[in-house]
Amino acid sequence: MVLTDLGWRTIATNYGRIIPAIFVLAQIRLTRDEPQWAASTERDGGRPNDRQEHAQIEGGKGKLHAQHDLLEP
């Protein structure tokens, strides 16, 4: 019981340091999990990742330019 009281008192007196540290740790975890999430959604048939979208856009531009070149006299 004394240890829990001591722990809560420490948190209460140092909340200005503890709360930002918790947010930093959460942000680090979120940024580390992001590539795994993108890979899992791609594998599961979910939303494609940014590289695939960029390749599709670039591929579309290439086709558009090729069609435009054919139309020019």
PAMAR-593962 format. One record per residue: x, z, y of N, C-alpha, C in turn. Coordinates in Angstrom, 1 decimal, decimal comma. Atoms other than C-alpha are relative to their C-alpha. Layout:
{n_X: X | n_Z: Z | n_Y: Y | ca_X: X | ca_Z: Z | ca_Y: Y | c_X: X | c_Z: Z | c_Y: Y}
...
END
This chain:
{n_X: 0,8 | n_Z: 0,0 | n_Y: -1,2 | ca_X: 0,0 | ca_Z: 0,0 | ca_Y: 0,0 | c_X: 0,9 | c_Z: 0,0 | c_Y: 1,3}
{n_X: -0,8 | n_Z: -0,1 | n_Y: -1,2 | ca_X: 2,8 | ca_Z: 0,8 | ca_Y: 2,4 | c_X: 0,7 | c_Z: -1,3 | c_Y: 0,2}
{n_X: -0,6 | n_Z: 1,3 | n_Y: -0,2 | ca_X: 4,5 | ca_Z: -2,5 | ca_Y: 1,7 | c_X: -0,9 | c_Z: -1,0 | c_Y: 0,6}
{n_X: 0,9 | n_Z: 1,0 | n_Y: -0,6 | ca_X: 1,4 | ca_Z: -4,5 | ca_Y: 2,5 | c_X: -0,3 | c_Z: 0,3 | c_Y: 1,5}
{n_X: 0,1 | n_Z: -0,4 | n_Y: -1,4 | ca_X: 0,9 | ca_Z: -2,5 | ca_Y: 5,7 | c_X: 1,2 | c_Z: -0,4 | c_Y: 0,8}
{n_X: -1,3 | n_Z: 0,4 | n_Y: -0,7 | ca_X: 4,5 | ca_Z: -3,2 | ca_Y: 6,7 | c_X: 0,0 | c_Z: -1,5 | c_Y: 0,1}
{n_X: 0,1 | n_Z: 1,5 | n_Y: -0,1 | ca_X: 4,0 | ca_Z: -6,9 | ca_Y: 5,9 | c_X: -0,9 | c_Z: -0,5 | c_Y: 1,1}
{n_X: 1,0 | n_Z: 0,4 | n_Y: -1,0 | ca_X: 0,9 | ca_Z: -7,2 | ca_Y: 8,0 | c_X: 0,4 | c_Z: 0,4 | c_Y: 1,4}
{n_X: -0,5 | n_Z: -0,4 | n_Y: -1,4 | ca_X: 2,5 | ca_Z: -5,2 | ca_Y: 10,9 | c_X: 1,0 | c_Z: -1,0 | c_Y: 0,5}
{n_X: -1,0 | n_Z: 0,9 | n_Y: -0,4 | ca_X: 5,4 | ca_Z: -7,5 | ca_Y: 10,8 | c_X: -0,6 | c_Z: -1,4 | c_Y: 0,5}
{n_X: 0,6 | n_Z: 1,3 | n_Y: -0,3 | ca_X: 3,2 | ca_Z: -10,6 | ca_Y: 10,9 | c_X: -0,7 | c_Z: 0,2 | c_Y: 1,4}
{n_X: 0,7 | n_Z: -0,3 | n_Y: -1,2 | ca_X: 1,1 | ca_Z: -9,0 | ca_Y: 13,7 | c_X: 0,9 | c_Z: 0,0 | c_Y: 1,2}
{n_X: -0,9 | n_Z: -0,2 | n_Y: -1,1 | ca_X: 4,1 | ca_Z: -8,2 | ca_Y: 15,9 | c_X: 0,8 | c_Z: -1,3 | c_Y: 0,2}
{n_X: -0,8 | n_Z: 1,2 | n_Y: -0,2 | ca_X: 5,9 | ca_Z: -11,5 | ca_Y: 15,3 | c_X: -0,8 | c_Z: -1,3 | c_Y: -0,2}
{n_X: 0,9 | n_Z: 1,2 | n_Y: 0,2 | ca_X: 2,9 | ca_Z: -13,9 | ca_Y: 15,2 | c_X: 0,5 | c_Z: -1,2 | c_Y: 0,8}
{n_X: -0,5 | n_Z: 1,1 | n_Y: -0,9 | ca_X: 4,5 | ca_Z: -15,9 | ca_Y: 18,0 | c_X: 1,1 | c_Z: -0,8 | c_Y: -0,7}
{n_X: -1,0 | n_Z: 0,7 | n_Y: 0,8 | ca_X: 7,3 | ca_Z: -16,8 | ca_Y: 15,6 | c_X: -0,5 | c_Z: -0,6 | c_Y: -1,3}
{n_X: 0,5 | n_Z: 0,3 | n_Y: 1,4 | ca_X: 5,4 | ca_Z: -16,9 | ca_Y: 12,3 | c_X: -0,9 | c_Z: -1,2 | c_Y: 0,0}
{n_X: 1,0 | n_Z: 1,0 | n_Y: 0,0 | ca_X: 2,5 | ca_Z: -19,2 | ca_Y: 13,3 | c_X: 0,7 | c_Z: -1,4 | c_Y: 0,2}
{n_X: -0,6 | n_Z: 1,3 | n_Y: -0,1 | ca_X: 4,7 | ca_Z: -22,1 | ca_Y: 14,6 | c_X: 0,9 | c_Z: -0,3 | c_Y: -1,2}
{n_X: -0,7 | n_Z: 0,3 | n_Y: 1,2 | ca_X: 6,9 | ca_Z: -21,8 | ca_Y: 11,5 | c_X: -0,9 | c_Z: -0,5 | c_Y: -1,1}
{n_X: 0,9 | n_Z: 0,5 | n_Y: 1,0 | ca_X: 3,9 | ca_Z: -22,2 | ca_Y: 9,3 | c_X: -0,4 | c_Z: -1,4 | c_Y: 0,3}
{n_X: 0,3 | n_Z: 1,3 | n_Y: -0,3 | ca_X: 2,9 | ca_Z: -25,3 | ca_Y: 11,2 | c_X: 1,1 | c_Z: -1,0 | c_Y: -0,2}
{n_X: -1,2 | n_Z: 0,8 | n_Y: 0,2 | ca_X: 6,4 | ca_Z: -26,7 | ca_Y: 11,0 | c_X: 0,1 | c_Z: -0,3 | c_Y: -1,5}
{n_X: -0,1 | n_Z: 0,2 | n_Y: 1,5 | ca_X: 6,5 | ca_Z: -26,2 | ca_Y: 7,2 | c_X: -1,1 | c_Z: -0,9 | c_Y: -0,5}
{n_X: 1,2 | n_Z: 0,9 | n_Y: 0,4 | ca_X: 3,0 | ca_Z: -27,8 | ca_Y: 6,8 | c_X: 0,3 | c_Z: -1,4 | c_Y: 0,4}
{n_X: -0,3 | n_Z: 1,3 | n_Y: -0,5 | ca_X: 4,2 | ca_Z: -30,8 | ca_Y: 8,9 | c_X: 1,1 | c_Z: -0,6 | c_Y: -0,9}
{n_X: -1,0 | n_Z: 0,5 | n_Y: 0,9 | ca_X: 7,3 | ca_Z: -31,2 | ca_Y: 6,7 | c_X: -0,6 | c_Z: -0,4 | c_Y: -1,3}
{n_X: 0,6 | n_Z: 0,3 | n_Y: 1,3 | ca_X: 5,2 | ca_Z: -31,1 | ca_Y: 3,6 | c_X: -0,8 | c_Z: -1,3 | c_Y: 0,1}
{n_X: 0,8 | n_Z: 1,2 | n_Y: -0,2 | ca_X: 2,8 | ca_Z: -33,7 | ca_Y: 5,0 | c_X: 0,8 | c_Z: -1,3 | c_Y: 0,1}
{n_X: -0,9 | n_Z: 1,2 | n_Y: -0,1 | ca_X: 5,6 | ca_Z: -36,1 | ca_Y: 5,9 | c_X: 0,7 | c_Z: -0,3 | c_Y: -1,3}
{n_X: -0,6 | n_Z: 0,3 | n_Y: 1,3 | ca_X: 7,2 | ca_Z: -35,7 | ca_Y: 2,5 | c_X: -0,9 | c_Z: -0,6 | c_Y: -1,0}
{n_X: 1,0 | n_Z: 0,5 | n_Y: 1,0 | ca_X: 4,0 | ca_Z: -36,4 | ca_Y: 0,6 | c_X: -0,5 | c_Z: -1,4 | c_Y: 0,4}
{n_X: 0,6 | n_Z: 1,2 | n_Y: -0,4 | ca_X: 3,1 | ca_Z: -39,5 | ca_Y: 2,6 | c_X: 0,4 | c_Z: -1,2 | c_Y: -0,9}
{n_X: -0,3 | n_Z: 1,1 | n_Y: 0,8 | ca_X: 5,1 | ca_Z: -42,1 | ca_Y: 0,6 | c_X: -0,6 | c_Z: 0,1 | c_Y: -1,4}
{n_X: 0,6 | n_Z: -0,1 | n_Y: 1,4 | ca_X: 3,8 | ca_Z: -40,7 | ca_Y: -2,7 | c_X: -1,4 | c_Z: -0,3 | c_Y: 0,1}
{n_X: 1,4 | n_Z: 0,3 | n_Y: -0,1 | ca_X: 0,3 | ca_Z: -40,9 | ca_Y: -1,4 | c_X: -0,2 | c_Z: -1,5 | c_Y: 0,2}
{n_X: 0,1 | n_Z: 1,4 | n_Y: -0,2 | ca_X: 0,8 | ca_Z: -44,5 | ca_Y: -0,3 | c_X: 0,2 | c_Z: -0,8 | c_Y: -1,3}
{n_X: -0,3 | n_Z: 0,7 | n_Y: 1,3 | ca_X: 2,3 | ca_Z: -45,5 | ca_Y: -3,7 | c_X: -1,2 | c_Z: 0,3 | c_Y: -0,9}
{n_X: 1,1 | n_Z: -0,2 | n_Y: 0,9 | ca_X: -0,6 | ca_Z: -43,8 | ca_Y: -5,5 | c_X: -1,2 | c_Z: -0,7 | c_Y: 0,3}
{n_X: 1,2 | n_Z: 0,8 | n_Y: -0,4 | ca_X: -3,3 | ca_Z: -45,5 | ca_Y: -3,5 | c_X: 0,2 | c_Z: -1,4 | c_Y: -0,3}
{n_X: -0,3 | n_Z: 1,4 | n_Y: 0,3 | ca_X: -1,6 | ca_Z: -48,8 | ca_Y: -4,0 | c_X: -0,2 | c_Z: -0,2 | c_Y: -1,5}
{n_X: 0,0 | n_Z: 0,1 | n_Y: 1,4 | ca_X: -1,3 | ca_Z: -48,2 | ca_Y: -7,7 | c_X: -1,5 | c_Z: 0,1 | c_Y: -0,5}
{n_X: 1,3 | n_Z: -0,2 | n_Y: 0,5 | ca_X: -4,9 | ca_Z: -47,1 | ca_Y: -8,0 | c_X: -1,0 | c_Z: -1,0 | c_Y: 0,6}
{n_X: 0,9 | n_Z: 1,0 | n_Y: -0,6 | ca_X: -6,3 | ca_Z: -50,1 | ca_Y: -6,2 | c_X: -0,6 | c_Z: 0,3 | c_Y: 1,3}
{n_X: 0,5 | n_Z: -0,4 | n_Y: -1,3 | ca_X: -6,7 | ca_Z: -48,4 | ca_Y: -2,9 | c_X: 0,5 | c_Z: -0,9 | c_Y: 1,1}
{n_X: -0,5 | n_Z: 0,8 | n_Y: -1,2 | ca_X: -5,7 | ca_Z: -49,5 | ca_Y: 0,6 | c_X: 1,4 | c_Z: -0,3 | c_Y: -0,2}
{n_X: -1,4 | n_Z: 0,4 | n_Y: 0,1 | ca_X: -2,5 | ca_Z: -51,5 | ca_Y: 0,6 | c_X: 0,8 | c_Z: 0,7 | c_Y: 1,1}
{n_X: -0,9 | n_Z: -0,6 | n_Y: -0,9 | ca_X: 0,5 | ca_Z: -50,1 | ca_Y: 2,3 | c_X: 0,4 | c_Z: -0,9 | c_Y: 1,2}
{n_X: -0,3 | n_Z: 0,8 | n_Y: -1,2 | ca_X: 1,9 | ca_Z: -51,3 | ca_Y: 5,7 | c_X: 0,8 | c_Z: -1,2 | c_Y: -0,3}
{n_X: -0,9 | n_Z: 1,1 | n_Y: 0,3 | ca_X: 4,5 | ca_Z: -53,6 | ca_Y: 4,1 | c_X: -0,9 | c_Z: -1,1 | c_Y: -0,6}
{n_X: 0,9 | n_Z: 1,1 | n_Y: 0,6 | ca_X: 1,8 | ca_Z: -55,5 | ca_Y: 2,1 | c_X: -0,8 | c_Z: -0,6 | c_Y: 1,1}
{n_X: 0,8 | n_Z: 0,5 | n_Y: -1,1 | ca_X: -0,4 | ca_Z: -55,8 | ca_Y: 5,2 | c_X: 0,9 | c_Z: -0,9 | c_Y: 0,9}
{n_X: -0,9 | n_Z: 0,8 | n_Y: -0,8 | ca_X: 2,6 | ca_Z: -57,1 | ca_Y: 7,2 | c_X: 0,3 | c_Z: -1,4 | c_Y: -0,7}
{n_X: -0,3 | n_Z: 1,2 | n_Y: 0,7 | ca_X: 3,4 | ca_Z: -59,6 | ca_Y: 4,5 | c_X: -1,2 | c_Z: -1,0 | c_Y: 0,0}
{n_X: 1,2 | n_Z: 0,8 | n_Y: 0,0 | ca_X: -0,2 | ca_Z: -60,8 | ca_Y: 4,4 | c_X: -0,2 | c_Z: -0,6 | c_Y: 1,4}
{n_X: 0,1 | n_Z: 0,5 | n_Y: -1,3 | ca_X: -0,2 | ca_Z: -61,2 | ca_Y: 8,2 | c_X: 1,0 | c_Z: -1,1 | c_Y: 0,2}
{n_X: -1,1 | n_Z: 1,0 | n_Y: -0,1 | ca_X: 3,1 | ca_Z: -63,1 | ca_Y: 8,2 | c_X: -0,3 | c_Z: -1,2 | c_Y: -0,8}
{n_X: 0,4 | n_Z: 1,2 | n_Y: 0,8 | ca_X: 1,9 | ca_Z: -65,3 | ca_Y: 5,4 | c_X: -1,1 | c_Z: -0,8 | c_Y: 0,6}
{n_X: 1,1 | n_Z: 0,6 | n_Y: -0,7 | ca_X: -1,3 | ca_Z: -66,0 | ca_Y: 7,3 | c_X: 0,6 | c_Z: -0,8 | c_Y: 1,2}
{n_X: -0,6 | n_Z: 0,7 | n_Y: -1,1 | ca_X: 0,8 | ca_Z: -67,0 | ca_Y: 10,4 | c_X: 0,7 | c_Z: -1,2 | c_Y: -0,5}
{n_X: -0,7 | n_Z: 1,2 | n_Y: 0,5 | ca_X: 2,9 | ca_Z: -69,3 | ca_Y: 8,3 | c_X: -0,9 | c_Z: -1,1 | c_Y: -0,4}
{n_X: 1,0 | n_Z: 1,0 | n_Y: 0,4 | ca_X: -0,1 | ca_Z: -71,0 | ca_Y: 6,9 | c_X: -0,6 | c_Z: -0,7 | c_Y: 1,3}
{n_X: 0,6 | n_Z: 0,5 | n_Y: -1,2 | ca_X: -1,6 | ca_Z: -71,3 | ca_Y: 10,4 | c_X: 0,9 | c_Z: -1,0 | c_Y: 0,7}
{n_X: -1,0 | n_Z: 0,9 | n_Y: -0,6 | ca_X: 1,6 | ca_Z: -72,9 | ca_Y: 11,8 | c_X: 0,1 | c_Z: -1,3 | c_Y: -0,8}
{n_X: -0,1 | n_Z: 1,2 | n_Y: 0,8 | ca_X: 1,8 | ca_Z: -75,3 | ca_Y: 8,9 | c_X: -1,2 | c_Z: -0,9 | c_Y: 0,2}
{n_X: 1,2 | n_Z: 0,8 | n_Y: -0,3 | ca_X: -1,8 | ca_Z: -76,4 | ca_Y: 9,5 | c_X: 0,1 | c_Z: -0,6 | c_Y: 1,3}
{n_X: -0,1 | n_Z: 0,5 | n_Y: -1,4 | ca_X: -1,1 | ca_Z: -76,8 | ca_Y: 13,2 | c_X: 1,0 | c_Z: -1,2 | c_Y: 0,0}
{n_X: -0,9 | n_Z: 1,1 | n_Y: 0,0 | ca_X: 1,9 | ca_Z: -79,0 | ca_Y: 12,5 | c_X: -0,6 | c_Z: -1,2 | c_Y: -0,6}
{n_X: 0,7 | n_Z: 1,1 | n_Y: 0,6 | ca_X: -0,2 | ca_Z: -81,2 | ca_Y: 10,3 | c_X: -0,9 | c_Z: -0,7 | c_Y: 0,9}
{n_X: 1,0 | n_Z: 0,5 | n_Y: -1,0 | ca_X: -2,7 | ca_Z: -81,7 | ca_Y: 13,1 | c_X: 0,6 | c_Z: -0,7 | c_Y: 1,1}
{n_X: -0,6 | n_Z: 0,6 | n_Y: -1,1 | ca_X: -0,2 | ca_Z: -82,7 | ca_Y: 15,7 | c_X: 0,4 | c_Z: -1,5 | c_Y: -0,4}
{n_X: -0,4 | n_Z: 1,4 | n_Y: 0,3 | ca_X: 0,4 | ca_Z: -86,5 | ca_Y: 16,0 | c_X: 1,5 | c_Z: -0,2 | c_Y: -0,1}
END
